[in-house]
Amino acid sequence: MIEIEYKIVGSGWANGKISNGKKRTKFSISYLNDSLKELAESAIEIREKDFKSVVFMEEPGEHVLILNRKDENKIDYELRWYKDWWSWNLIDENNFESIFKGETTVPKYINQVRNVLNEIMTELGPDKYRKKWVEHDFPIAEYEKLK
């Protein structure tokens, strides 16, 4: 099981929440990385790729969701915390704290991401999203693929 929430809360900031059903972690997400697009791409690409990661950059540090597709239908995942920006090579890849691990199915993961995109589209739409998120556009092409 995996539950994902992603709410735009201000200019260049969002709040994220990921749960494995037993543990839940809340975190801030900075506009410095296009995390929503990475999240959308992960849901599209996990059908065919065995590995994907999604970076939720904070200032400083970042949470990274690691997805490993085990077979056609199952995904093992791990949420990691890096004290600095691993995605910008500012900390060693192996220097992280494992927050939690879990397992889900490909359809359930895709539905969680689809729900995140649907909520943002309904609440803000592409124009308001761009104004609030500053650096990146709403991932409309990925949203259309996942609808």
Rosetta constraint file for C-alpha pairs under 8 A:
AtomPair CA 1 CA 20 HARMONIC 5.51 0.50
AtomPair CA 1 CA 21 HARMONIC 6.23 0.50
AtomPair CA 1 CA 102 HARMONIC 6.73 0.50
AtomPair CA 1 CA 103 HARMONIC 5.83 0.50
AtomPair CA 1 CA 104 HARMONIC 4.68 0.50
AtomPair CA 1 CA 105 HARMONIC 7.71 0.50
AtomPair CA 1 CA 108 HARMONIC 7.74 0.50
AtomPair CA 2 CA 18 HARMONIC 7.07 0.50
AtomPair CA 2 CA 19 HARMONIC 5.63 0.50
AtomPair CA 2 CA 20 HARMONIC 4.74 0.50
AtomPair CA 2 CA 21 HARMONIC 6.74 0.50
AtomPair CA 2 CA 102 HARMONIC 7.31 0.50
AtomPair CA 2 CA 103 HARMONIC 7.43 0.50
AtomPair CA 2 CA 104 HARMONIC 6.28 0.50
AtomPair CA 2 CA 108 HARMONIC 7.75 0.50
AtomPair CA 2 CA 109 HARMONIC 6.91 0.50
AtomPair CA 2 CA 112 HARMONIC 7.74 0.50
AtomPair CA 3 CA 17 HARMONIC 7.80 0.50
AtomPair CA 3 CA 18 HARMONIC 5.52 0.50
AtomPair CA 3 CA 19 HARMONIC 5.03 0.50
AtomPair CA 3 CA 20 HARMONIC 6.54 0.50
AtomPair CA 3 CA 21 HARMONIC 7.55 0.50
AtomPair CA 3 CA 112 HARMONIC 6.43 0.50
AtomPair CA 4 CA 16 HARMONIC 7.42 0.50
AtomPair CA 4 CA 17 HARMONIC 5.74 0.50
AtomPair CA 4 CA 18 HARMONIC 4.66 0.50
AtomPair CA 4 CA 19 HARMONIC 6.71 0.50
AtomPair CA 4 CA 112 HARMONIC 6.05 0.50
AtomPair CA 4 CA 113 HARMONIC 7.13 0.50
AtomPair CA 4 CA 116 HARMONIC 7.30 0.50
AtomPair CA 5 CA 15 HARMONIC 7.86 0.50
AtomPair CA 5 CA 16 HARMONIC 5.47 0.50
AtomPair CA 5 CA 17 HARMONIC 4.94 0.50
AtomPair CA 5 CA 18 HARMONIC 6.46 0.50
AtomPair CA 5 CA 116 HARMONIC 6.24 0.50
AtomPair CA 6 CA 14 HARMONIC 6.64 0.50
AtomPair CA 6 CA 15 HARMONIC 5.76 0.50
AtomPair CA 6 CA 16 HARMONIC 4.57 0.50
AtomPair CA 6 CA 17 HARMONIC 6.61 0.50
AtomPair CA 6 CA 116 HARMONIC 6.15 0.50
AtomPair CA 7 CA 14 HARMONIC 5.27 0.50
AtomPair CA 7 CA 15 HARMONIC 5.21 0.50
AtomPair CA 7 CA 16 HARMONIC 6.52 0.50
AtomPair CA 7 CA 120 HARMONIC 7.30 0.50
AtomPair CA 8 CA 13 HARMONIC 6.14 0.50
AtomPair CA 8 CA 14 HARMONIC 4.12 0.50
AtomPair CA 8 CA 15 HARMONIC 6.46 0.50
AtomPair CA 8 CA 120 HARMONIC 7.80 0.50
AtomPair CA 8 CA 129 HARMONIC 7.96 0.50
AtomPair CA 8 CA 132 HARMONIC 7.53 0.50
AtomPair CA 8 CA 133 HARMONIC 7.71 0.50
AtomPair CA 9 CA 13 HARMONIC 5.82 0.50
AtomPair CA 9 CA 14 HARMONIC 5.05 0.50
AtomPair CA 9 CA 15 HARMONIC 6.66 0.50
AtomPair CA 10 CA 14 HARMONIC 6.82 0.50
AtomPair CA 10 CA 132 HARMONIC 6.20 0.50
AtomPair CA 10 CA 133 HARMONIC 7.89 0.50
AtomPair CA 11 CA 131 HARMONIC 7.53 0.50
AtomPair CA 11 CA 132 HARMONIC 4.49 0.50
AtomPair CA 11 CA 133 HARMONIC 5.87 0.50
AtomPair CA 11 CA 134 HARMONIC 6.82 0.50
AtomPair CA 12 CA 30 HARMONIC 5.99 0.50
AtomPair CA 12 CA 31 HARMONIC 4.71 0.50
AtomPair CA 12 CA 132 HARMONIC 5.86 0.50
AtomPair CA 12 CA 133 HARMONIC 4.47 0.50
AtomPair CA 12 CA 134 HARMONIC 5.74 0.50
AtomPair CA 12 CA 135 HARMONIC 7.78 0.50
AtomPair CA 13 CA 28 HARMONIC 6.93 0.50
AtomPair CA 13 CA 29 HARMONIC 5.66 0.50
AtomPair CA 13 CA 30 HARMONIC 5.04 0.50
AtomPair CA 13 CA 31 HARMONIC 6.09 0.50
AtomPair CA 13 CA 132 HARMONIC 7.93 0.50
AtomPair CA 13 CA 133 HARMONIC 6.90 0.50
AtomPair CA 14 CA 28 HARMONIC 5.84 0.50
AtomPair CA 14 CA 29 HARMONIC 4.94 0.50
AtomPair CA 14 CA 30 HARMONIC 6.69 0.50
AtomPair CA 15 CA 26 HARMONIC 7.18 0.50
AtomPair CA 15 CA 27 HARMONIC 5.84 0.50
AtomPair CA 15 CA 28 HARMONIC 4.67 0.50
AtomPair CA 15 CA 29 HARMONIC 5.88 0.50
AtomPair CA 16 CA 26 HARMONIC 5.67 0.50
AtomPair CA 16 CA 27 HARMONIC 5.22 0.50
AtomPair CA 16 CA 28 HARMONIC 6.01 0.50
AtomPair CA 16 CA 29 HARMONIC 6.64 0.50
AtomPair CA 17 CA 24 HARMONIC 6.90 0.50
AtomPair CA 17 CA 25 HARMONIC 5.57 0.50
AtomPair CA 17 CA 26 HARMONIC 4.40 0.50
AtomPair CA 17 CA 27 HARMONIC 6.37 0.50
AtomPair CA 18 CA 24 HARMONIC 5.70 0.50
AtomPair CA 18 CA 25 HARMONIC 5.53 0.50
AtomPair CA 18 CA 26 HARMONIC 6.76 0.50
AtomPair CA 19 CA 23 HARMONIC 5.61 0.50
AtomPair CA 19 CA 24 HARMONIC 4.12 0.50
AtomPair CA 19 CA 25 HARMONIC 6.38 0.50
AtomPair CA 20 CA 24 HARMONIC 6.66 0.50
AtomPair CA 20 CA 100 HARMONIC 7.51 0.50
AtomPair CA 20 CA 101 HARMONIC 7.16 0.50
AtomPair CA 20 CA 102 HARMONIC 5.76 0.50
AtomPair CA 20 CA 103 HARMONIC 7.93 0.50
AtomPair CA 23 CA 100 HARMONIC 7.16 0.50
AtomPair CA 25 CA 99 HARMONIC 7.89 0.50
AtomPair CA 27 CA 58 HARMONIC 7.93 0.50
AtomPair CA 28 CA 56 HARMONIC 7.85 0.50
AtomPair CA 28 CA 57 HARMONIC 7.78 0.50
AtomPair CA 28 CA 58 HARMONIC 5.94 0.50
AtomPair CA 29 CA 35 HARMONIC 7.77 0.50
AtomPair CA 29 CA 56 HARMONIC 5.49 0.50
AtomPair CA 29 CA 57 HARMONIC 5.40 0.50
AtomPair CA 29 CA 58 HARMONIC 5.25 0.50
AtomPair CA 30 CA 56 HARMONIC 7.38 0.50
AtomPair CA 30 CA 57 HARMONIC 5.50 0.50
AtomPair CA 30 CA 58 HARMONIC 5.29 0.50
AtomPair CA 30 CA 59 HARMONIC 7.00 0.50
AtomPair CA 31 CA 35 HARMONIC 7.92 0.50
AtomPair CA 31 CA 57 HARMONIC 7.90 0.50
AtomPair CA 31 CA 133 HARMONIC 5.98 0.50
AtomPair CA 31 CA 134 HARMONIC 6.92 0.50
AtomPair CA 31 CA 135 HARMONIC 6.35 0.50
AtomPair CA 31 CA 136 HARMONIC 7.56 0.50
AtomPair CA 32 CA 57 HARMONIC 7.01 0.50
AtomPair CA 32 CA 135 HARMONIC 7.37 0.50
AtomPair CA 33 CA 55 HARMONIC 7.53 0.50
AtomPair CA 33 CA 56 HARMONIC 7.33 0.50
AtomPair CA 33 CA 57 HARMONIC 6.20 0.50
AtomPair CA 34 CA 38 HARMONIC 6.42 0.50
AtomPair CA 34 CA 136 HARMONIC 6.31 0.50
AtomPair CA 35 CA 39 HARMONIC 6.03 0.50
AtomPair CA 35 CA 54 HARMONIC 6.75 0.50
AtomPair CA 35 CA 55 HARMONIC 5.94 0.50
AtomPair CA 35 CA 56 HARMONIC 5.65 0.50
AtomPair CA 35 CA 57 HARMONIC 7.58 0.50
AtomPair CA 36 CA 40 HARMONIC 6.21 0.50
AtomPair CA 36 CA 138 HARMONIC 7.76 0.50
AtomPair CA 36 CA 139 HARMONIC 7.23 0.50
AtomPair CA 37 CA 41 HARMONIC 6.04 0.50
AtomPair CA 37 CA 138 HARMONIC 7.45 0.50
AtomPair CA 37 CA 139 HARMONIC 5.34 0.50
AtomPair CA 37 CA 142 HARMONIC 7.49 0.50
AtomPair CA 38 CA 42 HARMONIC 6.05 0.50
AtomPair CA 38 CA 54 HARMONIC 5.63 0.50
AtomPair CA 38 CA 55 HARMONIC 7.34 0.50
AtomPair CA 39 CA 43 HARMONIC 6.60 0.50
AtomPair CA 39 CA 54 HARMONIC 5.84 0.50
AtomPair CA 39 CA 113 HARMONIC 6.86 0.50
AtomPair CA 40 CA 44 HARMONIC 6.56 0.50
AtomPair CA 40 CA 113 HARMONIC 6.36 0.50
AtomPair CA 40 CA 114 HARMONIC 7.70 0.50
AtomPair CA 40 CA 117 HARMONIC 7.78 0.50
AtomPair CA 40 CA 139 HARMONIC 7.43 0.50
AtomPair CA 40 CA 142 HARMONIC 5.94 0.50
AtomPair CA 40 CA 143 HARMONIC 7.06 0.50
AtomPair CA 41 CA 45 HARMONIC 5.93 0.50
AtomPair CA 41 CA 142 HARMONIC 6.54 0.50
AtomPair CA 42 CA 46 HARMONIC 5.66 0.50
AtomPair CA 42 CA 52 HARMONIC 6.03 0.50
AtomPair CA 42 CA 53 HARMONIC 7.18 0.50
AtomPair CA 42 CA 54 HARMONIC 7.15 0.50
AtomPair CA 43 CA 47 HARMONIC 7.40 0.50
AtomPair CA 43 CA 109 HARMONIC 6.85 0.50
AtomPair CA 43 CA 110 HARMONIC 4.98 0.50
AtomPair CA 43 CA 113 HARMONIC 6.55 0.50
AtomPair CA 43 CA 146 HARMONIC 7.95 0.50
AtomPair CA 44 CA 110 HARMONIC 7.50 0.50
AtomPair CA 44 CA 142 HARMONIC 7.54 0.50
AtomPair CA 44 CA 145 HARMONIC 7.57 0.50
AtomPair CA 44 CA 146 HARMONIC 7.08 0.50
AtomPair CA 45 CA 49 HARMONIC 5.84 0.50
AtomPair CA 45 CA 52 HARMONIC 7.78 0.50
AtomPair CA 46 CA 50 HARMONIC 6.57 0.50
AtomPair CA 46 CA 51 HARMONIC 7.06 0.50
AtomPair CA 46 CA 52 HARMONIC 6.75 0.50
AtomPair CA 46 CA 67 HARMONIC 7.95 0.50
AtomPair CA 46 CA 69 HARMONIC 6.92 0.50
AtomPair CA 46 CA 106 HARMONIC 7.35 0.50
AtomPair CA 47 CA 72 HARMONIC 7.47 0.50
AtomPair CA 47 CA 106 HARMONIC 6.96 0.50
AtomPair CA 49 CA 69 HARMONIC 7.32 0.50
AtomPair CA 50 CA 67 HARMONIC 7.88 0.50
AtomPair CA 50 CA 68 HARMONIC 5.55 0.50
AtomPair CA 50 CA 69 HARMONIC 4.68 0.50
AtomPair CA 50 CA 70 HARMONIC 7.13 0.50
AtomPair CA 51 CA 66 HARMONIC 7.51 0.50
AtomPair CA 51 CA 67 HARMONIC 5.57 0.50
AtomPair CA 51 CA 68 HARMONIC 4.71 0.50
AtomPair CA 51 CA 69 HARMONIC 6.30 0.50
AtomPair CA 52 CA 66 HARMONIC 6.15 0.50
AtomPair CA 52 CA 67 HARMONIC 5.12 0.50
AtomPair CA 52 CA 68 HARMONIC 6.79 0.50
AtomPair CA 53 CA 64 HARMONIC 6.56 0.50
AtomPair CA 53 CA 65 HARMONIC 5.46 0.50
AtomPair CA 53 CA 66 HARMONIC 4.56 0.50
AtomPair CA 53 CA 67 HARMONIC 5.94 0.50
AtomPair CA 54 CA 64 HARMONIC 5.55 0.50
AtomPair CA 54 CA 65 HARMONIC 5.08 0.50
AtomPair CA 54 CA 66 HARMONIC 6.74 0.50
AtomPair CA 55 CA 62 HARMONIC 6.74 0.50
AtomPair CA 55 CA 63 HARMONIC 6.09 0.50
AtomPair CA 55 CA 64 HARMONIC 4.61 0.50
AtomPair CA 55 CA 65 HARMONIC 6.60 0.50
AtomPair CA 55 CA 87 HARMONIC 7.28 0.50
AtomPair CA 56 CA 62 HARMONIC 5.54 0.50
AtomPair CA 56 CA 63 HARMONIC 5.10 0.50
AtomPair CA 56 CA 64 HARMONIC 6.05 0.50
AtomPair CA 57 CA 61 HARMONIC 6.41 0.50
AtomPair CA 57 CA 62 HARMONIC 4.31 0.50
AtomPair CA 57 CA 63 HARMONIC 6.45 0.50
AtomPair CA 57 CA 85 HARMONIC 7.35 0.50
AtomPair CA 58 CA 62 HARMONIC 5.07 0.50
AtomPair CA 58 CA 63 HARMONIC 7.70 0.50
AtomPair CA 60 CA 83 HARMONIC 6.82 0.50
AtomPair CA 60 CA 84 HARMONIC 5.73 0.50
AtomPair CA 60 CA 85 HARMONIC 7.15 0.50
AtomPair CA 61 CA 81 HARMONIC 7.37 0.50
AtomPair CA 61 CA 82 HARMONIC 5.41 0.50
AtomPair CA 61 CA 83 HARMONIC 4.36 0.50
AtomPair CA 61 CA 84 HARMONIC 3.89 0.50
AtomPair CA 61 CA 85 HARMONIC 5.22 0.50
AtomPair CA 61 CA 86 HARMONIC 7.97 0.50
AtomPair CA 62 CA 81 HARMONIC 5.91 0.50
AtomPair CA 62 CA 82 HARMONIC 5.36 0.50
AtomPair CA 62 CA 83 HARMONIC 6.75 0.50
AtomPair CA 62 CA 84 HARMONIC 6.54 0.50
AtomPair CA 62 CA 85 HARMONIC 5.97 0.50
AtomPair CA 62 CA 86 HARMONIC 7.55 0.50
AtomPair CA 63 CA 79 HARMONIC 6.73 0.50
AtomPair CA 63 CA 80 HARMONIC 5.47 0.50
AtomPair CA 63 CA 81 HARMONIC 4.55 0.50
AtomPair CA 63 CA 82 HARMONIC 6.30 0.50
AtomPair CA 64 CA 79 HARMONIC 5.77 0.50
AtomPair CA 64 CA 80 HARMONIC 5.13 0.50
AtomPair CA 64 CA 81 HARMONIC 6.46 0.50
AtomPair CA 64 CA 82 HARMONIC 7.78 0.50
AtomPair CA 65 CA 77 HARMONIC 6.93 0.50
AtomPair CA 65 CA 78 HARMONIC 5.84 0.50
AtomPair CA 65 CA 79 HARMONIC 4.60 0.50
AtomPair CA 65 CA 80 HARMONIC 6.38 0.50
AtomPair CA 66 CA 77 HARMONIC 5.41 0.50
AtomPair CA 66 CA 78 HARMONIC 5.17 0.50
AtomPair CA 66 CA 79 HARMONIC 6.32 0.50
AtomPair CA 66 CA 80 HARMONIC 7.64 0.50
AtomPair CA 67 CA 75 HARMONIC 6.45 0.50
AtomPair CA 67 CA 76 HARMONIC 6.05 0.50
AtomPair CA 67 CA 77 HARMONIC 4.58 0.50
AtomPair CA 67 CA 78 HARMONIC 6.83 0.50
AtomPair CA 68 CA 75 HARMONIC 5.48 0.50
AtomPair CA 68 CA 76 HARMONIC 5.19 0.50
AtomPair CA 68 CA 77 HARMONIC 6.08 0.50
AtomPair CA 69 CA 73 HARMONIC 7.64 0.50
AtomPair CA 69 CA 74 HARMONIC 5.83 0.50
AtomPair CA 69 CA 75 HARMONIC 4.27 0.50
AtomPair CA 69 CA 76 HARMONIC 6.29 0.50
AtomPair CA 69 CA 106 HARMONIC 7.98 0.50
AtomPair CA 70 CA 74 HARMONIC 5.41 0.50
AtomPair CA 70 CA 75 HARMONIC 5.58 0.50
AtomPair CA 70 CA 76 HARMONIC 6.78 0.50
AtomPair CA 71 CA 75 HARMONIC 7.51 0.50
AtomPair CA 72 CA 106 HARMONIC 7.77 0.50
AtomPair CA 73 CA 105 HARMONIC 5.38 0.50
AtomPair CA 73 CA 106 HARMONIC 5.18 0.50
AtomPair CA 73 CA 107 HARMONIC 7.49 0.50
AtomPair CA 74 CA 103 HARMONIC 7.14 0.50
AtomPair CA 74 CA 104 HARMONIC 5.96 0.50
AtomPair CA 74 CA 105 HARMONIC 4.43 0.50
AtomPair CA 74 CA 106 HARMONIC 5.76 0.50
AtomPair CA 75 CA 103 HARMONIC 5.64 0.50
AtomPair CA 75 CA 104 HARMONIC 5.35 0.50
AtomPair CA 75 CA 105 HARMONIC 5.64 0.50
AtomPair CA 75 CA 106 HARMONIC 6.25 0.50
AtomPair CA 76 CA 101 HARMONIC 7.43 0.50
AtomPair CA 76 CA 102 HARMONIC 5.87 0.50
AtomPair CA 76 CA 103 HARMONIC 4.48 0.50
AtomPair CA 76 CA 104 HARMONIC 6.60 0.50
AtomPair CA 77 CA 101 HARMONIC 5.59 0.50
AtomPair CA 77 CA 102 HARMONIC 5.40 0.50
AtomPair CA 77 CA 103 HARMONIC 6.07 0.50
AtomPair CA 77 CA 104 HARMONIC 7.92 0.50
AtomPair CA 78 CA 98 HARMONIC 7.06 0.50
AtomPair CA 78 CA 99 HARMONIC 7.48 0.50
AtomPair CA 78 CA 100 HARMONIC 5.85 0.50
AtomPair CA 78 CA 101 HARMONIC 4.26 0.50
AtomPair CA 78 CA 102 HARMONIC 6.50 0.50
AtomPair CA 79 CA 98 HARMONIC 6.18 0.50
AtomPair CA 79 CA 99 HARMONIC 5.49 0.50
AtomPair CA 79 CA 100 HARMONIC 5.62 0.50
AtomPair CA 79 CA 101 HARMONIC 6.40 0.50
AtomPair CA 80 CA 96 HARMONIC 6.21 0.50
AtomPair CA 80 CA 97 HARMONIC 5.66 0.50
AtomPair CA 80 CA 98 HARMONIC 4.62 0.50
AtomPair CA 80 CA 99 HARMONIC 5.52 0.50
AtomPair CA 80 CA 100 HARMONIC 7.48 0.50
AtomPair CA 81 CA 96 HARMONIC 5.51 0.50
AtomPair CA 81 CA 97 HARMONIC 5.15 0.50
AtomPair CA 81 CA 98 HARMONIC 6.44 0.50
AtomPair CA 81 CA 99 HARMONIC 6.72 0.50
AtomPair CA 82 CA 86 HARMONIC 6.59 0.50
AtomPair CA 82 CA 91 HARMONIC 7.63 0.50
AtomPair CA 82 CA 95 HARMONIC 6.83 0.50
AtomPair CA 82 CA 96 HARMONIC 4.80 0.50
AtomPair CA 82 CA 97 HARMONIC 6.64 0.50
AtomPair CA 83 CA 91 HARMONIC 7.84 0.50
AtomPair CA 83 CA 96 HARMONIC 7.31 0.50
AtomPair CA 84 CA 90 HARMONIC 6.20 0.50
AtomPair CA 84 CA 91 HARMONIC 5.85 0.50
AtomPair CA 85 CA 89 HARMONIC 6.48 0.50
AtomPair CA 85 CA 90 HARMONIC 5.30 0.50
AtomPair CA 85 CA 91 HARMONIC 6.20 0.50
AtomPair CA 86 CA 90 HARMONIC 5.52 0.50
AtomPair CA 86 CA 91 HARMONIC 4.98 0.50
AtomPair CA 86 CA 92 HARMONIC 6.49 0.50
AtomPair CA 86 CA 93 HARMONIC 6.12 0.50
AtomPair CA 89 CA 93 HARMONIC 7.96 0.50
AtomPair CA 91 CA 95 HARMONIC 6.80 0.50
AtomPair CA 104 CA 108 HARMONIC 6.58 0.50
AtomPair CA 104 CA 109 HARMONIC 6.71 0.50
AtomPair CA 105 CA 109 HARMONIC 6.25 0.50
AtomPair CA 106 CA 110 HARMONIC 6.17 0.50
AtomPair CA 107 CA 111 HARMONIC 6.08 0.50
AtomPair CA 108 CA 112 HARMONIC 6.24 0.50
AtomPair CA 109 CA 113 HARMONIC 6.43 0.50
AtomPair CA 110 CA 114 HARMONIC 6.05 0.50
AtomPair CA 110 CA 146 HARMONIC 7.77 0.50
AtomPair CA 111 CA 115 HARMONIC 6.03 0.50
AtomPair CA 112 CA 116 HARMONIC 6.44 0.50
AtomPair CA 113 CA 117 HARMONIC 6.36 0.50
AtomPair CA 114 CA 118 HARMONIC 6.05 0.50
AtomPair CA 114 CA 143 HARMONIC 7.40 0.50
AtomPair CA 114 CA 146 HARMONIC 6.15 0.50
AtomPair CA 114 CA 147 HARMONIC 6.96 0.50
AtomPair CA 115 CA 119 HARMONIC 6.10 0.50
AtomPair CA 116 CA 120 HARMONIC 6.40 0.50
AtomPair CA 117 CA 121 HARMONIC 6.04 0.50
AtomPair CA 117 CA 143 HARMONIC 6.52 0.50
AtomPair CA 118 CA 122 HARMONIC 6.03 0.50
AtomPair CA 118 CA 143 HARMONIC 8.00 0.50
AtomPair CA 119 CA 123 HARMONIC 5.98 0.50
AtomPair CA 120 CA 124 HARMONIC 5.63 0.50
AtomPair CA 120 CA 125 HARMONIC 6.63 0.50
AtomPair CA 120 CA 129 HARMONIC 7.80 0.50
AtomPair CA 121 CA 125 HARMONIC 4.31 0.50
AtomPair CA 121 CA 126 HARMONIC 6.74 0.50
AtomPair CA 124 CA 128 HARMONIC 5.22 0.50
AtomPair CA 124 CA 129 HARMONIC 5.65 0.50
AtomPair CA 125 CA 129 HARMONIC 6.07 0.50
AtomPair CA 125 CA 138 HARMONIC 7.97 0.50
AtomPair CA 126 CA 130 HARMONIC 6.13 0.50
AtomPair CA 126 CA 137 HARMONIC 6.93 0.50
AtomPair CA 126 CA 138 HARMONIC 5.29 0.50
AtomPair CA 126 CA 140 HARMONIC 7.59 0.50
AtomPair CA 127 CA 131 HARMONIC 6.44 0.50
AtomPair CA 128 CA 132 HARMONIC 6.16 0.50
AtomPair CA 129 CA 133 HARMONIC 5.76 0.50
AtomPair CA 129 CA 137 HARMONIC 7.06 0.50
AtomPair CA 129 CA 138 HARMONIC 6.21 0.50
AtomPair CA 130 CA 134 HARMONIC 5.72 0.50
AtomPair CA 130 CA 135 HARMONIC 7.39 0.50
AtomPair CA 130 CA 136 HARMONIC 6.28 0.50
AtomPair CA 130 CA 137 HARMONIC 5.08 0.50
AtomPair CA 130 CA 138 HARMONIC 6.46 0.50
AtomPair CA 133 CA 137 HARMONIC 7.54 0.50
AtomPair CA 139 CA 143 HARMONIC 6.08 0.50
AtomPair CA 140 CA 144 HARMONIC 6.12 0.50
AtomPair CA 141 CA 145 HARMONIC 6.43 0.50
AtomPair CA 142 CA 146 HARMONIC 6.30 0.50
AtomPair CA 143 CA 147 HARMONIC 6.17 0.50
